[in-house]
Amino acid sequence: MNLKNLLISAAALASAPLFATTYYVTPEGAGTKDGSSWENAFDVEAFRLKAAENANGDIYNLAGGVYKPSETIIFKTATGATLNGNTNGDRTIFSGDKNGNNNPENGDMSRLIRFQTNTLNGDSQKAVIINNIDFTCVFTNTNNASDTMGALMIDNCGDTQVNDCNFYANWSDGQQGGAAAHLFRSTVKFKNCIFRNNSANYRGGALRLRSQIDDPAKQKGFTTFENCVFKNNTNYHSMGGAICVQHAVAVNIINTTIYGNKSAEQGAAIYIGGKDATYARALNIINSTIAGNTTSSEKGNGQIYSDQNANINTMNSIVVSNNDKTADFHFAGATASDKFSFVSGGYNYVGSVVDEAAPATEEAPAVRAETETKINWQESDNFGAGCTYASIFGENKLNSDNVIVPVKYVTGATNAQLTSAVSTWNLPAGIDLTTDLNGKARPDGSMPGSFAITEAEIPSLPTSVIETIETSADAPRLVKKGNGIYAIEGAAEGITVYTINGATVVSTSGNTVDLSSFANGMYILRSGNATFKVMR
């Protein structure tokens, strides 16, 4: 455990009140356990008790390791704090896993940390700042909407910043959802966070966003995800495979990838209601990739699901589902509304848009038609039936770097075009549209989506055999079937694949071989007397 190597961000120090106290915490504690130094660090229970009497602006430096509090750590109402996890060595992990089997289940904790600062939107006097902490193994099972839940619960907070945190393996078994994080009447910005492998029965496989407006002056419900990843979260019923937005002023998805999430229906990636007299429910999608999210119900519907009062803006983003019954955008309800708003800022790559208010077609009278009649696409947009997952990503999946490598180049927006198009979208201050999910500079014209990939950076994918080394009299023929998939027609003895150095990497009994998961490079394919050389 590298206690001395914990780094405290300058931003966290700058935002702390003048008389804030700094405390030190390790899982087991040390010395007198009064929190005054690493040598006398709080243990997890002393930290929990101190949080209950937290003074506004206090700073808690937490060493790496696993923290298992006996009860929820609830910070004193109407106070903010900074929690700094370890940045060099072991991660700082808060776990609800009481029985130690690394699996969220009945009996594990239903919450780990809760804040309620009772501040107005944007009020940084009682800011909550959470850096470099993981939240895992929370189990909730409640059908009561008034219960507070989620590994991280943010309630009535006007300025919350969550940076470089991971949320994984949390499970909500009841109807309330949002086991990873539950945001209630709050303004929260997540940056460089990953939400993966969380599950729920309803209302958000990972997050649930709610709000409450009892006075316009207290209106909150602003959430921003910048440079974040949502992957492999599951909602077994309805309302958002990754994110459920019930009540909100605005949700901003910026430089973010949402991939491989599942819901039975009502939004494989995002569920968001439409605007009404109380909640604007604006959804702003900018420089993001929402791909490969699927619905499992026979009803299908979309990666992003809203209704006839939809309030959606999208710019320089890729939204493609890779599933026939999962549209990219699905607008529910059979009655058209003059409140419908879908604004394209341009440079989007979007496939199917299903609007239940559209009439059925003669060819498919029982199926709602795709429509673009209510969406003003820009000339720079690519949209419609030809814009599929395969057309832009081929068979590539999300890799370990959280990138889906494209197989073709599509022109994206310049930084000036981005800035101009979103200037009226009321984004929070400090958003950087000139970089991508990894913080890499976004060159003008690089591809839309969460990664700034230029045309020159797209891997060279061969369309045919590079060289025939040797053929038999029967002349078997190599045919490319897909990205990395090859067949040797006329082969009767299977296929063996070698590296350029002669090492065997795979053998098949049939006449087809799949190299799509192999590293880029030269490979030799041999079947009988026929030998071919290909480049991945």
Secondary structure, DSSP 8 states (H G I E B T S, - for coil): --GGG----HHHHHHS-TT--EEEE-SS--TT-SSSSGGG-B-HHHHHHHHHT--TTEEEEE-SEEE--SS-EE--TT--EEEE---SSS-EEEE--SSSSSS--TTS-SEEEEEE----TT-GGG-EEEESEEEE--EE----TTS--EEEEEES-S-EEEES-EEES-EE-SSS--SSEEEES-EEEEES-EEES-EEEES-SSEEEE---SSGGG---EEEEES-EEES-EEEEES-SSEEESS-SEEEEES-EEES-EEEES-SSEEE----SS---EEEEES-EEES-EE-STT-EEEEEEETT-EEEEES-EEE-SSTTEEEEEEE-SS--TT-EEEEEE--EE--EEETTS-B-SS-TTSB-B--TT-B--TT-EESTT--HHHHHTT--B-TTS-B--SS------HHHHHHHTTTS---TT---SB-TTS-B--TT--SSSS---GGGS----SS-SEEEE--TT--EEEEEETTEEEEET--S-EEEEETTS-EEEEESSSEEE-TTS-SSEEEEEETTEEEEEE-
